[in-house]
Amino acid sequence: MNFLSDLWGFMKERKKFWLLPLLIIFLLFGALLFFAGGSAVAPFIYTLF
């Protein structure tokens, strides 16, 4: 949790709130690849990248 508080402090101090949507999208894509890695959907997801 220290990493998240440091990241939030950085974005708050430097006024870089535009990074937040990018981080959320990257986390969602990572979760999608992680959870669909062993399923039948995996070949279709990997063709997107």
N, CA, C and O of each residue as an XYZ file, in Angstrom:
196
protein
N       0.812     -1.195      0.000
C       0.000      0.000      0.000
C       0.857      1.262      0.000
O       0.380      2.339     -0.358
N       2.100      1.134      0.394
C       2.996      2.283      0.399
C       3.213      2.800     -1.023
O       3.317      4.007     -1.243
N       3.279      1.884     -1.979
C       3.462      2.284     -3.372
C       2.285      3.127     -3.855
O       2.471      4.137     -4.534
N       1.070      2.703     -3.499
C      -0.112      3.449     -3.935
C      -0.180      4.832     -3.309
O      -0.564      5.798     -3.968
N       0.190      4.928     -2.045
C       0.173      6.249     -1.400
C       1.266      7.150     -1.982
O       1.055      8.353     -2.134
N       2.424      6.583     -2.306
C       3.475      7.372     -2.954
C       3.045      7.832     -4.344
O       3.293      8.972     -4.738
N       2.403      6.939     -5.073
C       1.928      7.289     -6.415
C       0.874      8.386     -6.347
O       0.901      9.325     -7.142
N      -0.054      8.272     -5.400
C      -1.079      9.304     -5.245
C      -0.452     10.637     -4.839
O      -0.865     11.688     -5.328
N       0.536     10.603     -3.954
C       1.227     11.825     -3.553
C       1.939     12.483     -4.725
O       1.935     13.707     -4.855
N       2.551     11.664     -5.579
C       3.223     12.193     -6.768
C       2.221     12.866     -7.703
O       2.445     13.983     -8.170
N       1.109     12.169     -7.969
C       0.120     12.743     -8.886
C      -0.504     14.009     -8.304
O      -0.799     14.949     -9.042
N      -0.702     14.040     -7.007
C      -1.310     15.202     -6.367
C      -0.360     16.396     -6.369
O      -0.778     17.530     -6.604
N       0.911     16.136     -6.106
C       1.895     17.225     -6.033
C       2.228     17.784     -7.410
O       2.357     18.997     -7.576
N       2.365     16.913     -8.387
C       2.764     17.347     -9.732
C       1.593     17.649    -10.648
O       1.790     18.007    -11.810
N       0.359     17.508    -10.133
C      -0.859     17.752    -10.910
C      -0.917     16.880    -12.157
O      -1.210     17.367    -13.249
N      -0.638     15.595    -11.993
C      -0.651     14.647    -13.106
C      -1.804     13.665    -12.944
O      -1.608     12.450    -12.966
N      -3.003     14.204    -12.782
C      -4.173     13.354    -12.602
C      -4.577     12.641    -13.887
O      -5.387     11.715    -13.847
N      -4.031     13.051    -15.013
C      -4.328     12.375    -16.266
C      -3.725     10.978    -16.296
O      -4.096     10.169    -17.147
N      -2.800     10.675    -15.383
C      -2.220      9.331    -15.326
C      -3.188      8.305    -14.742
O      -3.063      7.110    -15.014
N      -4.139      8.755    -13.953
C      -5.044      7.839    -13.277
C      -5.876      6.998    -14.248
O      -5.944      5.784    -14.053
N      -6.513      7.560    -15.281
C      -7.251      6.697    -16.225
C      -6.348      5.708    -16.953
O      -6.760      4.580    -17.224
N      -5.129      6.115    -17.272
C      -4.201      5.191    -17.925
C      -3.863      4.016    -17.024
O      -3.831      2.872    -17.476
N      -3.613      4.290    -15.767
C      -3.293      3.221    -14.828
C      -4.473      2.274    -14.636
O      -4.289      1.062    -14.533
N      -5.671      2.820    -14.589
C      -6.854      1.979    -14.433
C      -7.043      1.079    -15.647
O      -7.364     -0.100    -15.496
N      -6.848      1.617    -16.843
C      -6.986      0.815    -18.067
C      -5.929     -0.282    -18.101
O      -6.238     -1.420    -18.455
N      -4.687      0.038    -17.739
C      -3.638     -0.980    -17.712
C      -3.945     -2.074    -16.701
O      -3.699     -3.250    -16.967
N      -4.478     -1.701    -15.550
C      -4.843     -2.696    -14.550
C      -5.984     -3.584    -15.028
O      -5.976     -4.790    -14.782
N      -6.963     -2.999    -15.708
C      -8.074     -3.798    -16.230
C      -7.615     -4.770    -17.306
O      -8.043     -5.925    -17.317
N      -6.749     -4.321    -18.212
C      -6.218     -5.222    -19.237
C      -5.376     -6.330    -18.620
O      -5.446     -7.479    -19.055
N      -4.591     -5.994    -17.621
C      -3.793     -7.008    -16.939
C      -4.658     -8.036    -16.243
O      -4.368     -9.231    -16.296
N      -5.727     -7.583    -15.587
C      -6.649     -8.507    -14.930
C      -7.364     -9.385    -15.957
O      -7.572    -10.575    -15.722
N      -7.733     -8.806    -17.077
C      -8.387     -9.577    -18.131
C      -7.467    -10.673    -18.654
O      -7.895    -11.816    -18.818
N      -6.219    -10.336    -18.915
C      -5.277    -11.338    -19.401
C      -4.979    -12.392    -18.352
O      -4.804    -13.564    -18.685
N      -4.919    -11.997    -17.105
C      -4.628    -12.941    -16.025
C      -5.763    -13.944    -15.828
O      -5.530    -15.149    -15.733
N      -6.991    -13.436    -15.767
C      -8.124    -14.311    -15.482
C      -8.567    -15.124    -16.696
O      -9.139    -16.202    -16.536
N      -8.317    -14.637    -17.882
C      -8.719    -15.368    -19.084
C      -7.572    -16.205    -19.634
O      -7.722    -16.837    -20.680
N      -6.449    -16.223    -18.963
C      -5.287    -16.962    -19.464
C      -5.504    -18.454    -19.558
O      -4.954    -19.090    -20.457
N      -6.277    -19.035    -18.674
C      -6.487    -20.473    -18.690
C      -7.850    -20.880    -19.196
O      -8.248    -22.031    -19.017
N      -8.567    -19.990    -19.811
C      -9.916    -20.323    -20.256
C      -9.963    -20.477    -21.775
O      -8.957    -20.307    -22.464
N     -11.135    -20.797    -22.270
C     -11.326    -20.963    -23.713
C     -11.353    -19.627    -24.441
O     -11.290    -19.593    -25.670
N     -11.444    -18.539    -23.707
C     -11.490    -17.208    -24.315
C     -10.086    -16.713    -24.644
O      -9.936    -15.759    -25.408
N      -9.070    -17.333    -24.089
C      -7.690    -16.860    -24.217
C      -7.230    -16.663    -25.667
O      -6.628    -15.629    -25.957
N      -7.480    -17.593    -26.587
C      -7.017    -17.353    -27.967
C      -7.615    -16.107    -28.603
O      -6.967    -15.451    -29.419
N      -8.840    -15.781    -28.236
C      -9.482    -14.595    -28.815
C      -8.934    -13.314    -28.209
O      -8.846    -12.295    -28.893
N      -8.571    -13.352    -26.956
C      -8.023    -12.165    -26.290
C      -6.612    -11.901    -26.783
O      -6.247    -10.748    -27.016
N      -5.812    -12.945    -26.946
C      -4.430    -12.762    -27.374
C      -4.331    -12.252    -28.810
O      -3.327    -11.641    -29.175
N      -5.354    -12.491    -29.629
C      -5.312    -11.963    -30.999
C      -5.524    -10.448    -31.009
O      -5.168     -9.788    -31.985
N      -6.098     -9.884    -29.938
C      -6.275     -8.438    -29.885
C      -4.946     -7.715    -29.708
O      -4.809     -6.558    -30.107
N      -3.980     -8.383    -29.119
C      -2.697     -7.754    -28.846
C      -1.676     -8.268    -29.795
O      -0.516     -7.860    -29.734
